[in-house]
Amino acid sequence: AGVLSHLKETFTHTPSYDMSPAMLNVLVKMMLAQARECVFEQIGLSGIRNEFFTLVKMTQEVAKVGEVYMLVNTAMNQEPVKENIPYSWSKLAQIKSDHYKALAHYFLATILCDHELQPGDDEDQQEKALSQLYDHVPEGLMVLAVLKDKVQRKQLGKAHLRKAIVYHEEALRVCGLCKKLRNIEVLQEVLTAAHKRSLLKYAQQETEDDFLSLIQAPDVLPKTEHKIETIAPQFSKVKVKDFFHKLGPLTVFSAKQRWTAPRTICLHHEAGELGFSLKGGSPVQVYCLDPVCSAASAGLKEGDYIVSVGGMDCKWLGVNEVLEKLKSVGKQPVELEVISCQDTPASLHSKSATYSMGMQKTYSLICLAMDEDKMDQTKKAPLKLPFLSWGTKNRQKAASTLCLPSAVAGSSQIKKKLSPFTLLNTESSLY
């Protein structure tokens, strides 16, 4: 969450919406909610004792988890974030909110149903602890009176169990609506087990006078003793290395250049001579290659970039450092890894097709088909229109590079030599 907060504050020029402040704000809330969930799981990892004050603490903690996931779900469903959040993410946040709210009501019902006030118990402490769980109690009820009256305790406990069952059923319903979540078996098992536990608890409190239980369970106030804070990244304390460093200097090895695959050249020294010179900075480039040397015979070309010498990366080394590596091996053969920058296509014939959308220039099939020397001199050649004439009147006499002439169905066979332009009409096939 701290890293995402740092990006939100410093990374202002976002290349895509997933790095926008609104999206990062939602992701920060999601991370903090997961941290809150981890805190609750850590508290209950050793087991939850069925004791009054322990259950009060767990009720408040789990209610807090349900609250933060509710806020996450609300944030995920706001425009324009809603259009960029996966459907399963928002639904899982809703499921977790309902699930943990249900657990809060279940724990509170357990307090009321299983722990009657005994003569030796501290009434004031229990009243204070129970009062902290409510914003308000149902009309006509007092917290101390509920603790002392067995019937009121049971009725309020069953009201909380009914609310827990409703939340559990809603979580299961939402989970069933999402195909991706529906296929997660562990999630289904957890939700189903919690639902069955609440149903079993409610069945144990069943009596014949249930139709008189009209109390509506109030909401549980969330509270936590564990504070969660975002921790900003401490860049000064962590030594890192740019993971793009292995690519070499970005001024050379950029996406704008087209490189061949690395080639291995086995270099043999000839009377202490390499047969070529080196130039450039990092990386070095082969220069003044002797065409009859052993390196040229092995496949080395002038203009190649040396990226490795004897298995050692040298993309960041200069001329002197590479020469020292080559001299250090003595008369032993050494393997070089070189790459070549692919040549740009040479300029083509003046009658080549147009250059468009970064595609390489190619000769027009129509231009290649034309043979001006063999053209019938008796027939007046039609006026040649430019290739880019695409008006409605000129479509029969103009052609694109990828428009191939085809025979027209039903047309009579013409024995005379015709210009390729005369075969292109409105019924020609266009590819």
VEXZA-646044 format. One record per residue (C-alpha): x, y, z; residue in one letter. Coordinates in steps of 0.02 Angstrom, whole numbers, always signed. Layout:
<kevexs>
KEVEX   east  north     up type
KEVEX      X      Y      Z    a
...
</kevexs>
This chain:
<kevexs>
KEVEX   east  north     up type
KEVEX     +0     +0     +0    a
KEVEX   +144   +118    +36    g
KEVEX   +222    +86   -134    v
KEVEX    +56   +118   -222    l
KEVEX    +32   +278   -121    s
KEVEX   +206   +336   -173    h
KEVEX   +163   +304   -356    l
KEVEX     +0   +400   -337    k
KEVEX    +92   +552   -268    e
KEVEX   +243   +553   -384    t
KEVEX   +195   +466   -546    f
KEVEX    +88   +601   -624    t
KEVEX   +109   +563   -810    h
KEVEX    +17   +398   -817    t
KEVEX    +32   +298   -979    p
KEVEX   -127   +201   -945    s
KEVEX   -279   +212   -832    y
KEVEX   -221    +72   -716    d
KEVEX    -89   +194   -648    m
KEVEX   -208   +340   -628    s
KEVEX   -235   +416   -454    p
KEVEX   -414   +352   -445    a
KEVEX   -363   +172   -482    m
KEVEX   -212   +179   -367    l
KEVEX   -324   +246   -228    n
KEVEX   -438    +94   -246    v
KEVEX   -289    -24   -246    l
KEVEX   -220    +57    -87    v
KEVEX   -388    +29     +0    k
KEVEX   -389   -152    -59    m
KEVEX   -214   -182    +10    m
KEVEX   -260   -107   +178    l
KEVEX   -417   -214   +185    a
KEVEX   -314   -370   +153    q
KEVEX   -193   -316   +290    a
KEVEX   -339   -294   +409    r
KEVEX   -402   -467   +362    e
KEVEX   -230   -541   +396    c
KEVEX   -228   -461   +570    v
KEVEX   -395   -541   +611    f
KEVEX   -337   -711   +548    e
KEVEX   -178   -697   +651    q
KEVEX   -278   -662   +809    i
KEVEX   -388   -814   +781    g
KEVEX   -250   -928   +717    l
KEVEX   -225  -1011   +886    s
KEVEX   -412  -1033   +909    g
KEVEX   -551   -923   +978    i
KEVEX   -598   -959  +1158    r
KEVEX   -783   -962  +1196    n
KEVEX   -765   -832  +1333    e
KEVEX   -863   -670  +1357    f
KEVEX   -726   -538  +1338    f
KEVEX   -631   -637  +1206    t
KEVEX   -787   -647  +1098    l
KEVEX   -818   -461  +1124    v
KEVEX   -645   -423  +1057    k
KEVEX   -664   -540   +909    m
KEVEX   -835   -466   +869    t
KEVEX   -762   -292   +856    q
KEVEX   -612   -348   +753    e
KEVEX   -712   -448   +626    v
KEVEX   -840   -308   +610    a
KEVEX   -695   -193   +564    k
KEVEX   -641   -313   +426    v
KEVEX   -818   -313   +357    g
KEVEX   -823   -124   +361    e
KEVEX   -660    -97   +264    v
KEVEX   -711   -222   +130    y
KEVEX   -877   -132   +113    m
KEVEX   -782    +30    +81    l
KEVEX   -673    -60    -47    v
KEVEX   -826   -126   -137    n
KEVEX   -903    +48   -139    t
KEVEX   -744   +122   -211    a
KEVEX   -733    -13   -345    m
KEVEX   -908    +27   -405    n
KEVEX   -879   +212   -431    q
KEVEX   -857   +288   -603    e
KEVEX   -740   +283   -696    p
KEVEX   -648   +150   -594    v
KEVEX   -793    +29   -614    k
KEVEX   -757     +6   -800    e
KEVEX   -577    -46   -765    n
KEVEX   -598   -161   -614    i
KEVEX   -622   -347   -647    p
KEVEX   -798   -406   -607    y
KEVEX   -733   -544   -493    s
KEVEX   -633   -418   -389    w
KEVEX   -782   -311   -342    s
KEVEX   -890   -464   -310    k
KEVEX   -758   -542   -197    l
KEVEX   -748   -380    -97    a
KEVEX   -938   -386    -77    q
KEVEX   -933   -569    -25    i
KEVEX   -799   -537   +106    k
KEVEX   -894   -389   +175    s
KEVEX  -1052   -493   +197    d
KEVEX   -955   -643   +264    h
KEVEX   -864   -546   +401    y
KEVEX  -1020   -449   +449    k
KEVEX  -1107   -617   +470    a
KEVEX   -965   -677   +582    l
KEVEX   -982   -521   +690    a
KEVEX  -1167   -558   +720    h
KEVEX  -1128   -742   +751    y
KEVEX   -997   -700   +885    f
KEVEX  -1115   -577   +968    l
KEVEX  -1256   -705   +967    a
KEVEX  -1138   -830  +1048    t
KEVEX  -1102   -703  +1187    i
KEVEX  -1286   -680  +1222    l
KEVEX  -1338   -863  +1208    c
KEVEX  -1193   -952  +1293    d
KEVEX  -1139   -835  +1433    h
KEVEX  -1271   -798  +1560    e
KEVEX  -1230   -676  +1698    l
KEVEX  -1168   -772  +1850    q
KEVEX  -1169   -708  +2031    p
KEVEX   -981   -690  +2035    g
KEVEX   -966   -596  +1869    d
KEVEX   -928   -412  +1858    d
KEVEX  -1091   -335  +1795    e
KEVEX  -1015   -164  +1762    d
KEVEX   -874   -232  +1654    q
KEVEX   -990   -342  +1552    q
KEVEX  -1114   -200  +1530    e
KEVEX   -976    -83  +1473    k
KEVEX   -903   -211  +1353    a
KEVEX  -1072   -253  +1277    l
KEVEX  -1122    -70  +1262    s
KEVEX   -968    -38  +1154    q
KEVEX  -1036   -159  +1024    l
KEVEX  -1194    -57   +991    y
KEVEX  -1227   +115   +925    d
KEVEX  -1402    +95   +997    h
KEVEX  -1501    -49  +1069    v
KEVEX  -1678    -95  +1012    p
KEVEX  -1815    +12  +1083    e
KEVEX  -1872    -45  +1255    g
KEVEX  -1711   -137  +1296    l
KEVEX  -1569    -90  +1413    m
KEVEX  -1399   -173  +1406    v
KEVEX  -1394   -217  +1591    l
KEVEX  -1573   -279  +1584    a
KEVEX  -1529   -391  +1437    v
KEVEX  -1382   -463  +1532    l
KEVEX  -1491   -505  +1681    k
KEVEX  -1647   -565  +1589    d
KEVEX  -1625   -738  +1513    k
KEVEX  -1772   -719  +1394    v
KEVEX  -1714   -551  +1325    q
KEVEX  -1538   -619  +1303    r
KEVEX  -1604   -765  +1203    k
KEVEX  -1719   -659  +1095    q
KEVEX  -1581   -534  +1053    l
KEVEX  -1458   -675  +1021    g
KEVEX  -1578   -759   +899    k
KEVEX  -1604   -591   +812    a
KEVEX  -1417   -581   +783    h
KEVEX  -1414   -761   +719    l
KEVEX  -1552   -721   +594    r
KEVEX  -1453   -572   +531    k
KEVEX  -1296   -679   +520    a
KEVEX  -1390   -808   +415    i
KEVEX  -1453   -671   +298    v
KEVEX  -1276   -607   +270    y
KEVEX  -1211   -785   +242    h
KEVEX  -1346   -820   +115    e
KEVEX  -1310   -657    +24    e
KEVEX  -1125   -701    +15    a
KEVEX  -1166   -872    -58    l
KEVEX  -1287   -795   -182    r
KEVEX  -1161   -667   -246    v
KEVEX  -1027   -802   -257    c
KEVEX  -1143   -909   -363    g
KEVEX  -1172   -765   -485    l
KEVEX   -987   -749   -530    c
KEVEX   -920   -892   -636    k
KEVEX   -740   -865   -584    k
KEVEX   -779   -862   -397    l
KEVEX   -901  -1005   -413    r
KEVEX   -759  -1118   -470    n
KEVEX   -649  -1081   -317    i
KEVEX   -684  -1232   -207    e
KEVEX   -599  -1165    -51    v
KEVEX   -705  -1007    -54    l
KEVEX   -864  -1110    -72    q
KEVEX   -812  -1223    +73    e
KEVEX   -777  -1077   +191    v
KEVEX   -940   -988   +151    l
KEVEX  -1043  -1148   +164    t
KEVEX   -963  -1201   +329    a
KEVEX   -995  -1032   +409    a
KEVEX  -1175  -1034   +348    h
KEVEX  -1207  -1209   +418    k
KEVEX  -1131  -1161   +586    r
KEVEX  -1251  -1013   +603    s
KEVEX  -1400  -1122   +553    l
KEVEX  -1350  -1252   +681    l
KEVEX  -1333  -1120   +817    k
KEVEX  -1503  -1051   +773    y
KEVEX  -1583  -1224   +775    a
KEVEX  -1517  -1252   +952    q
KEVEX  -1612  -1096  +1010    q
KEVEX  -1775  -1146   +925    e
KEVEX  -1931  -1142  +1035    t
KEVEX  -2119  -1144  +1006    e
KEVEX  -2142   -959  +1046    d
KEVEX  -2028   -899   +905    d
KEVEX  -2171   -806   +823    f
KEVEX  -2163   -682   +968    l
KEVEX  -1979   -641   +931    s
KEVEX  -1995   -480   +833    l
KEVEX  -1834   -397   +889    i
KEVEX  -1724   -328   +748    q
KEVEX  -1539   -349   +784    a
KEVEX  -1444   -183   +779    p
KEVEX  -1283   -163   +682    d
KEVEX  -1118   -202   +766    v
KEVEX   -997    -59   +790    l
KEVEX   -824    -98   +717    p
KEVEX   -673    -67   +826    k
KEVEX   -494   -126   +825    t
KEVEX   -345   -122   +940    e
KEVEX   -222   -150   +798    h
KEVEX   -176     +4   +697    k
KEVEX   -129    -20   +515    i
KEVEX    -25   +111   +425    e
KEVEX    +46   +127   +252    t
KEVEX   +235   +118   +248    i
KEVEX   +319   +223   +114    a
KEVEX   +465   +140    +24    p
KEVEX   +636   +184    +96    q
KEVEX   +740   +202    -62    f
KEVEX   +895   +260    +29    s
KEVEX   +902   +100   +134    k
KEVEX   +882    -22     -9    v
KEVEX  +1017    -48   -140    k
KEVEX   +941    -96   -306    v
KEVEX  +1004   -120   -482    k
KEVEX   +912    -67   -637    d
KEVEX   +843   -228   -711    f
KEVEX   +857   -151   -886    f
KEVEX  +1046   -138   -863    h
KEVEX  +1076   -309   -943    k
KEVEX   +997   -250  -1104    l
KEVEX  +1142   -130  -1132    g
KEVEX  +1140    +57  -1169    p
KEVEX   +962   +106  -1214    l
KEVEX  +1025   +232  -1340    t
KEVEX  +1085    +84  -1445    v
KEVEX   +975    -62  -1394    f
KEVEX   +807    +22  -1412    s
KEVEX   +647    -42  -1488    a
KEVEX   +674    +74  -1635    k
KEVEX   +817    -36  -1697    q
KEVEX   +793   -207  -1774    r
KEVEX   +927   -329  -1717    w
KEVEX   +975   -501  -1776    t
KEVEX   +992   -646  -1656    a
KEVEX  +1165   -658  -1573    p
KEVEX  +1293   -754  -1677    r
KEVEX  +1444   -844  -1605    t
KEVEX  +1610   -811  -1693    i
KEVEX  +1762   -917  -1651    c
KEVEX  +1909   -799  -1666    l
KEVEX  +2086   -862  -1699    h
KEVEX  +2234   -743  -1684    h
KEVEX  +2342   -734  -1838    e
KEVEX  +2520   -683  -1794    a
KEVEX  +2452   -571  -1658    g
KEVEX  +2331   -484  -1774    e
KEVEX  +2141   -480  -1755    l
KEVEX  +2103   -437  -1934    g
KEVEX  +1987   -294  -1888    f
KEVEX  +1979   -133  -1789    s
KEVEX  +1855    -76  -1658    l
KEVEX  +1766    +89  -1639    k
KEVEX  +1626   +169  -1540    g
KEVEX  +1585   +176  -1357    g
KEVEX  +1474    +50  -1270    s
KEVEX  +1454    -70  -1357    p
KEVEX  +1602    -76  -1477    v
KEVEX  +1579    -99  -1663    q
KEVEX  +1684   -195  -1789    v
KEVEX  +1774    -78  -1908    y
KEVEX  +1894   -101  -2055    c
KEVEX  +1869   -289  -2066    l
KEVEX  +1997   -381  -2174    d
KEVEX  +1889   -489  -2291    p
KEVEX  +2020   -628  -2296    v
KEVEX  +2049   -644  -2108    c
KEVEX  +1990   -793  -2006    s
KEVEX  +1858   -687  -1916    a
KEVEX  +1777   -640  -2082    a
KEVEX  +1782   -822  -2136    s
KEVEX  +1693   -869  -1972    a
KEVEX  +1551   -750  -2012    g
KEVEX  +1602   -583  -1936    l
KEVEX  +1539   -433  -2034    k
KEVEX  +1591   -253  -2034    e
KEVEX  +1471   -152  -1926    g
KEVEX  +1434   -295  -1806    d
KEVEX  +1418   -252  -1621    y
KEVEX  +1516   -359  -1499    i
KEVEX  +1406   -403  -1349    v
KEVEX  +1509   -541  -1269    s
KEVEX  +1692   -597  -1264    v
KEVEX  +1729   -770  -1197    g
KEVEX  +1561   -780  -1112    g
KEVEX  +1584   -612  -1023    m
KEVEX  +1453   -479  -1059    d
KEVEX  +1532   -324  -1136    c
KEVEX  +1384   -217  -1187    k
KEVEX  +1443    -81  -1069    w
KEVEX  +1630    -93  -1108    l
KEVEX  +1730    +27  -1216    g
KEVEX  +1860     -7  -1351    v
KEVEX  +2010    -17  -1235    n
KEVEX  +1923   -136  -1114    e
KEVEX  +1869   -253  -1254    v
KEVEX  +2044   -253  -1329    l
KEVEX  +2117   -299  -1161    e
KEVEX  +1998   -447  -1149    k
KEVEX  +2047   -505  -1323    l
KEVEX  +2233   -489  -1286    k
KEVEX  +2218   -576  -1118    s
KEVEX  +2174   -742  -1199    v
KEVEX  +2339   -745  -1294    g
KEVEX  +2346   -862  -1443    k
KEVEX  +2200   -967  -1383    q
KEVEX  +2040   -957  -1486    p
KEVEX  +1904   -851  -1408    v
KEVEX  +1718   -848  -1441    e
KEVEX  +1633   -683  -1480    l
KEVEX  +1447   -651  -1480    e
KEVEX  +1398   -519  -1606    v
KEVEX  +1235   -445  -1668    i
KEVEX  +1194   -346  -1823    s
KEVEX  +1075   -204  -1850    c
KEVEX   +962   -252  -1993    q
KEVEX   +985   -140  -2143    d
KEVEX   +845    -24  -2191    t
KEVEX   +767    -66  -2360    p
KEVEX   +856    +19  -2503    a
KEVEX   +768   +142  -2613    s
KEVEX   +669    +55  -2749    l
KEVEX   +621    +90  -2928    h
KEVEX   +531   +252  -2964    s
KEVEX   +381   +150  -3018    k
KEVEX   +367    +58  -2853    s
KEVEX   +208    +59  -2753    a
KEVEX   +169   +193  -2626    t
KEVEX   +243   +183  -2450    y
KEVEX   +108   +174  -2319    s
KEVEX    +90   +131  -2134    m
KEVEX   +271    +82  -2111    g
KEVEX   +262    -63  -2236    m
KEVEX   +414    -97  -2343    q
KEVEX   +411    -33  -2522    k
KEVEX   +371   -165  -2652    t
KEVEX   +362   -159  -2840    y
KEVEX   +190   -141  -2910    s
KEVEX   +130   -296  -2998    l
KEVEX    +56   -185  -3130    i
KEVEX   +223    -98  -3159    c
KEVEX   +310   -264  -3178    l
KEVEX   +179   -326  -3298    a
KEVEX   +201   -179  -3414    m
KEVEX   +325   -196  -3554    d
KEVEX   +331    -33  -3647    e
KEVEX   +447   -103  -3781    d
KEVEX   +322   -236  -3832    k
KEVEX   +167   -125  -3825    m
KEVEX    +63   -126  -3980    d
KEVEX   +117    +30  -4073    q
KEVEX    -39    +30  -4182    t
KEVEX   -153    +54  -4034    k
KEVEX   -146   +219  -3947    k
KEVEX    -94   +191  -3768    a
KEVEX   -218   +256  -3641    p
KEVEX   -170   +400  -3531    l
KEVEX    -75   +338  -3378    k
KEVEX   -150   +407  -3221    l
KEVEX    -54   +419  -3059    p
KEVEX    -68   +275  -2937    f
KEVEX   -147   +383  -2803    l
KEVEX   -294   +438  -2910    s
KEVEX   -439   +359  -2819    w
KEVEX   -582   +466  -2882    g
KEVEX   -745   +382  -2931    t
KEVEX   -714   +417  -3115    k
KEVEX   -537   +351  -3113    n
KEVEX   -561   +185  -3022    r
KEVEX   -565    +90  -3186    q
KEVEX   -396   +161  -3234    k
KEVEX   -306   +164  -3068    a
KEVEX   -242    +25  -2959    a
KEVEX   -167     +1  -2789    s
KEVEX    -16   -107  -2755    t
KEVEX   -126   -246  -2688    l
KEVEX   -260   -237  -2825    c
KEVEX   -236   -382  -2943    l
KEVEX   -320   -384  -3115    p
KEVEX   -439   -528  -3142    s
KEVEX   -542   -588  -3288    a
KEVEX   -717   -519  -3297    v
KEVEX   -852   -652  -3305    a
KEVEX   -941   -656  -3470    g
KEVEX   -819   -545  -3561    s
KEVEX   -766   -592  -3736    s
KEVEX   -591   -652  -3764    q
KEVEX   -479   -512  -3827    i
KEVEX   -335   -566  -3935    k
KEVEX   -253   -396  -3946    k
KEVEX   -128   -344  -3814    k
KEVEX   -209   -225  -3695    l
KEVEX   -138   -114  -3563    s
KEVEX   -155   -188  -3389    p
KEVEX   -258    -37  -3341    f
KEVEX   -398    -86  -3461    t
KEVEX   -428   -247  -3365    l
KEVEX   -464   -158  -3203    l
KEVEX   -646   -113  -3196    n
KEVEX   -779   -105  -3063    t
KEVEX   -802   -295  -3067    e
KEVEX   -620   -335  -3034    s
KEVEX   -578   -433  -2877    s
KEVEX   -490   -329  -2746    l
KEVEX   -378   -410  -2618    y
</kevexs>
